[in-house]
Amino acid sequence: MPTLGEKAKGNTIGKVNPYCWYSWTACDICGKERWVKLTFDKLRNTLCLSCSRKGQQSGNWKGGRYHHSAGYICIRAIGHHRADGRGYALEHILVWEKAHNQKLPEGYVVHHINGVKDDNRPSNLVALTPKRHNEKHESLLQVRAQRIRELEQEIKLLEKALGQSQMIFRLEEN
């Protein structure tokens, strides 16, 4: 096995380009040793292939933040107790924990008060038990259902007035 820093021509180590020089080098991140092509007597890259495709070195890196398909924002938080297998945790949990200087209690969920899943201001977040969280959503559904009934009534009145070619005035207070 070669020693670190050893140089060799491609034809002596079985590389495709027999005339290029290579150096036996360790990856800066994981320490994996491999032959790296030299360009003007400098290493072409200092990371192995697998390390160069992770995190900030990846061509798809977007700052460690993405929108989850369910509408939530995920943040890169390797080692966090709520992080998934790829090292991402839901931002609203991270924000709640930072604002309250404690971990989210086991079994609790973070609720968005205004219902907007990517509005993660600390004032918009509250920790609830799953039972209490479901109650909140049920009461919210009742409020929305009532508002839908009110809007349907208003639509009927507007359609009736439109059918009779009446002018509609609405006086509202500021």
C-alpha positions as CSV (number, residue, x, y, z in Angstrom):
1,M,0.0,0.0,0.0
2,P,1.4,3.5,-0.9
3,T,2.3,6.0,1.8
4,L,0.6,9.4,2.1
5,G,2.1,12.0,-0.3
6,E,3.6,9.3,-2.6
7,K,3.4,10.3,-6.3
8,A,3.1,8.0,-9.3
9,K,2.4,8.2,-13.0
10,G,-1.0,6.9,-14.2
11,N,0.4,4.0,-16.1
12,T,2.1,2.6,-13.0
13,I,-1.1,2.5,-10.9
14,G,-3.6,1.5,-13.5
15,K,-5.3,4.8,-14.3
16,V,-6.9,5.7,-17.6
17,N,-4.6,8.5,-18.4
18,P,-1.1,7.0,-18.2
19,Y,0.8,10.2,-18.5
20,C,-0.8,12.2,-15.6
21,W,0.7,12.3,-12.2
22,Y,-1.2,11.2,-9.1
23,S,-0.7,11.5,-5.4
24,W,-1.8,9.1,-2.6
25,T,-3.9,11.4,-0.4
26,A,-6.4,11.1,2.5
27,C,-9.9,12.8,2.3
28,D,-10.0,15.9,4.4
29,I,-13.3,14.8,6.0
30,C,-13.4,11.0,6.4
31,G,-9.7,10.2,6.0
32,K,-10.3,7.7,3.2
33,E,-7.0,7.2,1.2
34,R,-7.0,7.2,-2.6
35,W,-5.1,8.3,-5.7
36,V,-5.8,11.9,-6.6
37,K,-4.9,13.5,-9.9
38,L,-2.3,16.3,-9.8
39,T,-2.8,19.5,-11.9
40,F,0.3,21.7,-12.0
41,D,1.7,19.8,-9.1
42,K,-1.4,20.6,-6.9
43,L,-4.2,18.2,-5.8
44,R,-7.2,18.4,-8.0
45,N,-9.6,17.7,-5.1
46,T,-9.1,17.1,-1.4
47,L,-12.4,15.3,-0.7
48,C,-13.3,11.7,-1.7
49,L,-16.3,11.2,-4.0
50,S,-18.8,10.4,-1.2
51,C,-17.8,13.3,1.0
52,S,-17.9,15.8,-1.9
53,R,-21.6,15.0,-2.4
54,K,-22.7,15.6,1.2
55,G,-23.9,18.8,2.8
56,Q,-22.3,22.1,1.6
57,Q,-20.1,20.3,-0.9
58,S,-23.1,18.9,-2.8
59,G,-24.2,20.6,-6.0
60,N,-27.8,20.4,-4.7
61,W,-27.0,22.2,-1.4
62,K,-29.6,24.9,-0.7
63,G,-28.4,26.1,2.7
64,G,-29.7,23.2,4.8
65,R,-33.3,24.3,4.5
66,Y,-36.2,23.0,2.4
67,H,-40.0,22.9,2.3
68,H,-41.4,19.5,3.4
69,S,-44.2,18.1,1.2
70,A,-46.6,18.7,4.1
71,G,-45.9,22.4,4.0
72,Y,-43.5,22.6,7.0
73,I,-39.9,23.9,6.8
74,C,-37.1,21.5,7.6
75,I,-33.6,22.7,8.8
76,R,-30.4,20.8,8.8
77,A,-29.7,19.9,12.5
78,I,-27.5,16.9,12.7
79,G,-27.5,15.4,16.1
80,H,-30.8,17.0,17.2
81,H,-33.1,14.6,19.1
82,R,-35.9,15.2,16.6
83,A,-33.8,15.0,13.4
84,D,-34.6,12.4,10.8
85,G,-32.1,10.0,9.3
86,R,-30.7,12.7,6.9
87,G,-30.2,15.1,9.8
88,Y,-33.2,17.4,9.2
89,A,-35.6,18.6,11.9
90,L,-38.8,20.6,11.6
91,E,-38.1,24.3,12.0
92,H,-41.1,25.0,14.2
93,I,-39.8,22.5,16.8
94,L,-36.4,24.1,16.7
95,V,-37.8,27.6,17.1
96,W,-40.1,26.6,20.0
97,E,-37.2,24.8,21.8
98,K,-34.9,27.8,21.4
99,A,-37.6,30.3,22.6
100,H,-38.4,28.2,25.7
101,N,-34.8,27.0,26.4
102,Q,-35.9,23.4,26.7
103,K,-36.6,20.3,24.7
104,L,-40.2,19.8,23.5
105,P,-41.7,17.5,26.1
106,E,-42.1,13.8,25.0
107,G,-45.5,13.3,23.4
108,Y,-46.2,17.0,22.7
109,V,-46.7,18.6,19.3
110,V,-46.0,22.2,18.3
111,H,-49.2,24.0,16.9
112,H,-49.2,27.0,14.6
113,I,-51.7,29.3,16.1
114,N,-52.6,31.0,12.8
115,G,-52.7,27.7,10.9
116,V,-49.8,28.8,8.5
117,K,-47.4,25.9,8.6
118,D,-44.3,27.9,7.6
119,D,-45.0,30.9,9.9
120,N,-42.5,29.9,12.6
121,R,-42.4,33.0,14.7
122,P,-42.1,32.1,18.4
123,S,-45.3,34.1,19.1
124,N,-47.2,31.8,16.6
125,L,-46.1,28.6,18.2
126,V,-47.6,26.7,21.2
127,A,-46.8,23.2,22.5
128,L,-49.8,21.0,23.1
129,T,-50.6,17.4,23.9
130,P,-52.0,15.5,20.9
131,K,-55.5,15.5,22.5
132,R,-55.5,19.3,23.1
133,H,-54.1,19.8,19.5
134,N,-57.0,17.8,18.0
135,E,-59.5,19.8,20.1
136,K,-58.0,23.0,18.7
137,H,-58.3,21.7,15.1
138,E,-61.9,20.6,15.7
139,S,-62.9,24.0,17.1
140,L,-61.1,25.7,14.2
141,L,-63.1,23.5,11.7
142,Q,-66.3,24.5,13.4
143,V,-65.4,28.2,13.0
144,R,-64.5,27.7,9.3
145,A,-67.7,25.7,8.7
146,Q,-69.7,28.6,10.2
147,R,-67.9,31.1,8.0
148,I,-68.5,29.0,4.9
149,R,-72.3,29.0,5.7
150,E,-72.2,32.8,6.1
151,L,-70.4,33.2,2.7
152,E,-72.9,30.8,1.0
153,Q,-75.8,32.9,2.3
154,E,-74.1,36.0,1.0
155,I,-73.5,34.4,-2.4
156,K,-77.2,33.5,-2.6
157,L,-78.2,37.1,-1.9
158,L,-75.8,38.4,-4.5
159,E,-77.0,36.0,-7.1
160,K,-80.6,37.0,-6.4
161,A,-79.7,40.7,-6.6
162,L,-77.8,40.1,-9.8
163,G,-80.7,38.2,-11.3
164,Q,-83.0,41.1,-10.6
165,S,-80.5,43.6,-11.9
166,Q,-80.4,45.4,-8.5
167,M,-77.6,47.6,-7.4
168,I,-75.8,46.4,-4.2
169,F,-74.4,48.7,-1.6
170,R,-72.6,47.7,1.4
171,L,-71.9,50.0,4.3
172,E,-69.1,48.8,6.5
173,E,-67.4,50.4,9.5
174,N,-63.6,50.9,9.5
